[in-house]
Amino acid sequence: MDKLIKTIDGYVKKAPTLPANIKELLVQFAPWGAIITIAISIPTILSIFGIGSYLGAYGFMYGGLGPRYMIVIAFLIANAVIRGLSIPGLFAKSIKGWNLFFYSILLYAVYSLINYDIIGGLITTLISLYLAFQVKEYYK
């Protein structure tokens, strides 16, 4: 994973850097952004479980969305859990919190590919990685 982080960091260093005041604002907002994204994902996860009860009866029986659907749910829940675990570290400005946030970005990228959201997922992932690596130096 360190090799991947170094590779992405090399690309981000070639991109234009954000001003220091914007970076500091992002560092202060990051834990709150994580909280907001988890709060937004909770109704989605709950509604998926509601739809899952319907698909459980019909989706698997007729070869519908069953297996793919379960993988999407697993990635969505894993992303929410990892992002939730990153919140204390983001508040403390620790590298462990930043790493967990980075892993949640990668999980989102896989989730969006599985969910056939290739263009939106790619754009969101690239922007998220750019912003995350811009503020990485603030996490020790």
GIBEL-V296583 format. One record per pair of residues at least 24 apart in sequence whose ideal C-beta (glycine too) atoms are under 6 Angstrom apart, sorted by the first residue. I is the first residue (numbers start at 1). J is the second residue. Records with the same first field share a line. If there is no record, write none. Layout:
I=J, J
This chain:
8=129
9=133
12=130, 133
18=134
23=134, 135
26=135
27=135, 138
30=90
31=87, 90, 91
34=83, 86, 87
38=80, 83, 84
41=80
48=73
71=114
72=114, 115
75=107, 111
78=107
79=104, 107, 108
93=138, 139
95=139
98=139
102=132
